[in-house]
Amino acid sequence: MGNRKAGSTDLWKVALGSAGLTFLGLWLFSRPLLNRLHDSFLKIVMTDPYEENFWEFVSAAARTGLQKIVETNLRAQQGKLIHRPFGSPWRSPGTDGLIFNLAQLARLPVEENVPVDTKVTLGPRAARPLKISMPIIVSGMAYGLALSEKAKIALARGASLAGTATNTGEGPFLPSEREAARHLILQYTRGGWNHHPDILKQADMIEIQFGQAAIGGLGHSSNYEEIPPRGHRLLGLKPGQAAVTHARMPGIKDPQKDLPPLVTRLRHLTGGVPIGAKIGAGNDLEQDLAILLEAGVDFIAIDGAGAASKGSPPIVQDDFGVPTVYAVNRAATFLKKQGVKDKVSLIAGGGLVTPGDFLKILALGADAVYIGTIALFALTHTQVLKAMPWEPPVEVVFARGRYQDRLDVDKAAHNLANFLRACNAEIMEGVRALGKKSVRQVNKTDLAALDPVSARALGIPLAIRPGSNFLS
């Protein structure tokens, strides 16, 4: 199950690491001073009554958690909805409870000189399916509403160097991103922008965005002052006007009635590129999928709990949505029952970080995975040092970030490309270790569960066999 103390523990590690570096510096340059500070601090902690003792905060924080204490103070200070960037700190049930099989004797591993195929075709029944070299795609992150133009160009260029696709996100269409991207997935947004035929015709795939896990289907807005001037023009905003993403897609009052004509219109307009939809994974997942299949989509992107955003209410991040690992399994099972698993592509995202995460999600039935936060970590690499320690790393990539002008696009693009290639190389090794030659051959039979909950929820066997002392 998820470790809901992980966020607090990680914060303590960061704080202690920073303090450790400070003390190291003092030790190197002034050991007597450090000794006096050390003794004085510990004496206070050891002698002050609890109501006056700093350790009272440590004790309270251990129970409540630093994350909750900080956010309580932000609510008390601001008196309004707070928006947390980069998703929930709590780890929902993920892929850690799963392991892969090892091919050795009963099944032989693939020899090291045999190539492994990781190419993916998305929307195979479309007139112009999207073909990429790996099953990893850069997820939607909006220009202007979230990221800077430099960051978007770097994401597009890095994905192109690695032979995969990038997603515009729910921001305005950015011509420089289109120029940098070999394969561009365009989000058809609830804000009403990116709906012009001239823009839609430039897409390699269109994703109708009904929601995402970190914010669900909630309407939200970005103030005029939060958006760069170029974003104002591309969004068509008047001075002082906010950019509003509506809760419901304009023109879709009855999804079962209104969605099929939209899918058909987009398909004809674009000359047959794959047309699909993105949804946050809720507990009505199968019902949502049924509506999308009835509309004739070529692909479905599901966003599981654990997904991030530029900023959304903590309550949605922490307490809403089905974890990605369960959502993928449910979606793949439903598509198989409907007889469309090989016709409608499934893309999954939400809290996926490592090559192991990616391959496990593919084994559960996804055709490709979306990555967002970890792509930004790879993109910025050592360039976060331009903002740290006085500002958070996001200041290097956010649209209004203090250091966004200092991002070196070429270095950032190559860092992302290196990360994507390295992940794909590890996936290849994982496929070989399973005794297979293609990522498309990996499935649930290659997995085992470490706990009974995962085994029952995902329909896979336990690694611990019945009859062992653990289960008796």
C-alpha positions in Angstrom: 0.0 0.0 0.0 1.0 3.6 -0.4 3.5 5.2 2.1 1.6 8.4 3.2 4.6 9.4 5.4 7.0 9.6 2.5 6.5 13.3 1.8 7.2 14.3 5.4 10.2 12.0 5.6 11.7 13.4 2.4 11.3 17.0 3.7 13.2 16.0 6.9 15.9 14.5 4.8 16.3 17.7 2.7 16.3 19.8 5.9 18.9 17.6 7.6 21.0 17.5 4.4 21.0 21.2 4.2 21.9 21.5 7.9 24.6 18.9 7.5 26.2 21.0 4.7 26.1 24.1 6.9 27.7 22.3 9.8 30.3 20.8 7.5 31.3 24.2 6.4 31.5 25.4 10.0 33.5 22.4 11.0 36.0 23.0 8.2 36.5 26.6 9.0 35.7 27.0 12.7 35.6 23.8 14.8 35.5 25.7 18.1 32.6 27.8 17.0 30.7 24.7 15.8 31.4 23.0 19.1 29.9 25.9 21.1 26.8 26.1 18.9 26.3 22.4 19.1 26.6 22.2 22.9 24.4 25.3 23.4 21.6 24.0 21.2 21.6 20.5 22.7 21.7 21.9 26.3 18.5 24.0 25.5 16.8 21.0 24.0 17.8 18.8 27.0 16.8 21.4 29.7 13.9 23.6 28.6 10.4 22.5 29.6 8.3 21.2 26.7 6.2 24.4 26.4 9.4 26.3 25.8 11.3 23.6 24.0 11.9 23.7 20.2 11.7 19.9 20.2 7.9 20.3 20.8 7.6 21.3 17.1 9.6 18.2 16.1 7.3 16.0 18.2 4.2 17.6 16.7 5.5 17.5 13.2 6.3 13.8 13.5 2.6 13.1 14.1 1.0 15.7 11.8 3.7 16.0 9.1 5.6 19.0 7.9 3.5 19.1 4.7 0.2 19.5 6.6 1.8 22.0 9.0 3.1 24.2 6.1 -0.2 24.0 4.2 -2.2 24.8 7.4 -0.1 28.0 7.8 -0.6 28.9 4.1 -4.4 28.6 4.5 -4.3 30.6 7.7 -2.3 33.3 6.0 -4.1 33.6 2.7 -7.7 32.7 3.6 -8.4 31.2 0.2 -7.9 28.2 -2.0 -4.2 27.2 -2.2 -2.6 25.6 -5.3 0.1 23.0 -4.8 2.5 22.5 -7.8 3.8 19.1 -9.0 1.2 16.9 -7.4 0.6 15.2 -4.1 3.5 14.3 -1.8 1.6 11.2 -0.7 2.5 8.0 -2.5 -0.7 6.2 -3.6 -0.5 2.5 -4.3 2.0 2.2 -7.2 4.2 -0.3 -9.0 6.4 -1.0 -6.0 4.1 -3.9 -5.0 4.9 -5.7 -8.3 7.9 -7.6 -9.6 8.8 -9.1 -12.9 9.6 -12.7 -13.6 13.1 -13.8 -14.6 13.7 -15.9 -17.7 16.6 -18.4 -17.1 15.9 -22.1 -17.6 12.1 -22.7 -17.7 12.1 -19.8 -20.1 15.3 -18.7 -21.7 16.4 -15.1 -21.7 17.0 -13.3 -25.0 20.7 -13.2 -26.1 22.4 -9.9 -25.8 23.0 -9.4 -29.5 19.3 -9.8 -30.3 17.6 -6.4 -30.9 14.5 -5.5 -28.9 11.6 -3.7 -30.6 10.2 -0.8 -28.6 8.5 1.0 -31.4 4.8 1.9 -30.9 2.0 2.7 -33.2 -0.7 4.9 -31.6 -4.2 5.0 -33.2 -3.5 2.0 -35.5 -6.9 2.2 -37.2 -6.5 5.9 -38.1 -5.7 6.9 -41.6 -2.5 8.5 -40.3 -1.4 6.6 -37.2 1.3 8.1 -35.0 4.5 6.0 -35.0 7.2 6.6 -32.3 10.4 4.8 -31.5 9.7 4.2 -27.8 6.6 3.8 -25.5 7.4 7.0 -23.5 5.8 10.3 -24.4 6.2 13.8 -22.8 2.9 14.6 -21.2 0.9 17.8 -21.7 2.3 20.8 -19.9 0.9 24.2 -20.9 2.8 27.1 -22.4 2.0 30.3 -20.7 -0.3 28.8 -18.1 2.5 26.8 -16.7 5.8 26.6 -18.6 7.9 29.2 -20.4 8.4 29.1 -24.2 12.0 28.0 -23.7 10.9 25.1 -21.6 8.3 24.0 -24.1 10.8 24.2 -27.0 13.3 22.2 -25.0 10.7 19.5 -24.2 9.8 19.3 -27.9 13.4 19.2 -29.1 14.4 16.6 -26.5 11.5 14.4 -27.4 12.3 14.7 -31.1 16.0 13.8 -30.6 14.8 10.6 -28.8 12.3 9.8 -31.5 9.1 10.3 -29.5 6.2 12.7 -29.1 5.4 15.7 -26.9 2.0 17.1 -25.9 1.1 20.8 -26.0 -1.0 20.6 -22.8 -3.9 22.9 -22.3 -2.1 26.1 -23.1 -2.3 28.0 -26.5 -0.7 26.5 -29.6 2.9 27.7 -29.8 4.4 27.8 -33.3 8.0 27.5 -32.0 7.0 24.3 -30.2 5.5 22.9 -33.4 8.7 23.7 -35.3 10.8 21.9 -32.6 8.6 18.8 -32.4 8.9 15.9 -34.7 5.6 14.5 -33.4 3.2 16.9 -31.7 0.1 15.9 -29.8 -2.3 18.8 -29.7 -4.8 19.2 -26.8 -8.2 20.3 -27.8 -8.9 22.3 -24.7 -11.8 23.2 -22.5 -10.7 26.8 -22.7 -11.7 27.1 -26.4 -8.3 28.0 -27.8 -6.5 25.6 -30.2 -9.9 25.0 -31.9 -9.1 26.9 -35.1 -8.8 24.7 -38.2 -5.5 26.2 -39.2 -4.1 25.1 -35.8 -5.8 21.7 -35.7 -4.4 20.8 -39.1 -0.8 21.1 -37.8 -1.3 18.2 -35.2 0.1 14.7 -35.5 -2.5 13.5 -33.0 -5.4 15.3 -31.2 -6.3 14.8 -27.6 -9.7 16.1 -26.5 -9.0 17.1 -22.9 -11.9 16.4 -20.5 -9.8 16.3 -17.4 -6.7 15.2 -15.6 -6.1 13.5 -12.3 -4.5 16.4 -10.4 -7.5 18.6 -11.0 -10.3 16.3 -12.2 -12.8 18.1 -14.4 -12.8 21.3 -12.4 -12.8 24.6 -14.1 -9.9 26.8 -13.3 -8.3 30.0 -14.5 -5.0 31.9 -14.7 -4.9 35.6 -14.1 -3.7 37.9 -16.8 -0.7 39.0 -14.8 0.4 35.3 -14.4 0.7 34.9 -18.2 3.6 36.2 -20.4 2.8 38.8 -23.0 3.2 36.4 -25.9 0.7 34.1 -24.1 -1.8 37.0 -24.0 -1.7 37.3 -27.8 -1.9 33.5 -28.5 -4.8 33.1 -26.1 -6.6 36.1 -27.5 -6.9 37.8 -24.1 -8.0 41.4 -23.6 -6.0 43.4 -21.0 -6.9 42.2 -17.6 -8.8 39.1 -18.8 -8.1 35.8 -17.2 -7.6 32.6 -19.2 -10.4 30.3 -18.2 -10.5 26.5 -18.6 -14.2 25.6 -18.2 -15.3 22.6 -16.2 -17.2 21.3 -19.3 -16.0 21.1 -22.9 -17.7 23.9 -24.9 -20.3 22.3 -27.2 -20.5 19.1 -25.3 -23.7 19.2 -23.3 -24.6 15.5 -23.8 -21.4 13.5 -24.3 -23.2 10.5 -25.8 -24.9 12.8 -28.4 -22.4 15.6 -28.9 -19.0 13.8 -28.8 -19.3 11.5 -31.8 -19.8 14.4 -34.3 -16.8 16.3 -32.8 -14.6 13.2 -33.2 -15.8 12.8 -36.8 -15.2 16.5 -37.6 -11.7 16.5 -36.2 -10.8 13.3 -38.1 -12.0 14.7 -41.4 -10.4 18.2 -40.8 -7.0 16.7 -40.0 -6.9 14.2 -42.8 -7.1 11.2 -40.5 -4.7 11.7 -37.6 -5.6 9.8 -34.5 -8.3 11.5 -32.5 -8.6 10.6 -28.8 -9.4 11.9 -25.3 -7.8 12.4 -22.0 -9.6 11.8 -18.7 -8.7 11.6 -15.1 -9.3 8.1 -13.7 -12.3 8.1 -11.5 -14.3 5.2 -10.1 -16.8 5.6 -13.0 -13.9 4.7 -15.3 -15.6 2.0 -17.3 -18.7 4.2 -17.9 -16.4 7.0 -19.2 -14.5 4.6 -21.4 -17.8 3.3 -22.9 -18.8 6.8 -23.9 -15.4 7.4 -25.6 -15.6 4.1 -27.5 -19.1 4.9 -28.7 -17.7 8.2 -30.0 -15.2 6.3 -32.1 -11.9 7.5 -30.6 -8.6 6.1 -31.8 -6.9 6.4 -28.4 -7.6 7.0 -24.8 -5.2 8.7 -22.3 -6.0 8.1 -18.6 -4.4 10.1 -15.8 -4.2 8.2 -12.5 -3.9 9.5 -9.0 -0.4 10.7 -8.5 -0.4 12.9 -11.5 0.8 16.5 -11.1 0.0 19.9 -12.5 1.3 23.5 -12.4 -1.0 24.0 -9.4 -4.2 22.5 -8.2 -6.1 22.2 -4.8 -4.4 19.7 -2.4 -7.8 18.1 -1.7 -8.1 16.9 -5.3 -4.4 15.8 -5.5 -4.6 13.9 -2.2 -8.1 12.5 -2.0 -9.6 12.0 -5.5 -9.0 9.6 -8.3 -8.0 5.9 -8.9 -4.3 5.2 -8.6 -2.6 4.7 -11.9 -1.7 1.1 -11.5 -5.4 0.1 -10.8 -6.7 2.5 -13.5 -4.5 1.0 -16.2 -5.5 -2.5 -15.3 -9.2 -1.6 -15.3 -9.0 0.3 -18.6 -7.1 -2.5 -20.4 -9.5 -5.1 -19.1 -12.5 -3.1 -20.3 -11.0 -2.5 -23.7 -10.2 -6.2 -24.1 -13.8 -7.2 -23.1 -15.1 -4.8 -25.7 -12.9 -6.4 -28.4 -11.0 -3.2 -29.2 -7.7 -3.6 -27.3 -5.7 -3.9 -30.5 -7.7 -1.1 -32.2 -7.9 1.7 -29.6 -4.5 2.7 -28.1 -4.2 3.2 -24.3 -1.8 5.8 -22.9 -1.4 6.1 -19.1 0.3 8.6 -16.8 0.3 9.7 -13.2 3.3 9.4 -10.9 5.5 7.3 -13.2 9.2 7.9 -12.7 11.5 5.0 -13.5 11.9 2.6 -16.4 10.6 -0.1 -14.1 7.4 1.9 -13.5 7.0 2.3 -17.3 7.5 -1.3 -18.1 5.1 -2.5 -15.4 2.4 -0.1 -16.7 2.9 -1.4 -20.2 2.7 -5.0 -18.8 -0.7 -4.1 -17.3 -2.0 -3.1 -20.7 -0.9 0.4 -21.7 0.6 0.9 -25.1 2.6 4.0 -24.0 3.2 6.1 -20.9 3.0 9.8 -20.3 5.7 11.4 -18.1 5.6 15.0 -16.9 7.3 16.0 -13.6 10.2 13.6 -14.1 10.7 14.9 -17.6 11.1 18.4 -16.2 13.7 17.0 -13.6 15.7 15.5 -16.5 15.3 18.6 -18.7 16.6 21.0 -16.1 19.3 18.7 -14.6 22.1 20.9 -13.3 20.3 24.1 -14.6 18.2 24.2 -11.4 21.4 25.5 -9.7 20.6 28.8 -11.5 17.7 29.3 -9.1 18.8 27.3 -6.0 19.2 27.8 -3.1 17.3 31.1 -2.8 14.5 30.2 -5.2 12.8 26.8 -6.0 13.9 24.9 -9.1 10.6 25.6 -10.9 11.7 29.2 -11.3 13.9 28.0 -14.2 10.9 26.6 -16.2 7.7 28.4 -15.2 6.3 31.0 -17.6 6.8 33.8 -15.1 9.8 32.2 -13.3 12.5 34.5 -12.2 15.2 32.5 -14.0 13.3 31.2 -17.0 15.3 33.4 -19.3 18.5 31.6 -18.2 17.4 28.1 -19.4 19.8 26.8 -22.0 17.5 25.2 -24.5 20.1 23.1 -26.2 21.5 21.6 -23.0 18.0 21.0 -21.6 16.9 19.3 -24.8 19.9 17.0 -24.8 19.5 16.2 -21.1 15.9 15.1 -21.8 16.9 13.1 -24.8 19.6 11.3 -22.8 17.1 10.5 -20.1 14.5 9.1 -22.6 17.2 7.1 -24.4 18.5 5.7 -21.1 15.0 4.7 -20.0 14.3 3.0 -23.3 17.6 1.1 -23.1 16.6 -0.1 -19.6 13.2 -1.2 -20.9 15.0 -3.2 -23.6 17.1 -5.0 -21.0 13.9 -5.7 -19.0 12.3 -7.2 -22.1 15.3 -9.4 -22.7 15.3 -10.5 -19.0 11.7 -11.7 -19.6 12.8 -13.8 -22.6 11.0 -11.6 -25.1 12.0 -9.6 -28.1 9.4 -6.8 -28.2 7.9 -4.5 -25.6 4.5 -5.4 -27.1 5.0 -9.0 -25.9 5.2 -8.0 -22.3 1.9 -8.6 -20.4 0.4 -9.4 -17.0 1.7 -13.0 -17.1 5.2 -11.5 -16.6 4.2 -10.0 -13.2 3.8 -11.2 -9.7 2.5 -9.3 -6.6 4.2 -8.8 -3.3 1.0 -8.3 -1.4 -2.5 -9.9 -1.5 -4.2 -6.6 -2.2 -2.3 -6.0 -5.4 -2.7 -9.6 -6.4 -6.5 -9.5 -6.1 -6.9 -6.0 -7.5 -4.8 -6.7 -10.6 -5.5 -10.4 -11.1 -1.9 -11.5 -10.9 -0.3 -14.3 -8.8 1.5 -13.7 -5.5 5.2 -14.0 -5.4 4.8 -15.8 -2.1 3.2 -19.2 -2.8 0.3 -20.5 -0.7 1.5 -22.7 2.1 4.4 -20.6 3.1 4.8 -19.6 6.7 4.0 -16.0 5.8 0.5 -16.8 4.6 -0.3 -19.5 7.2 
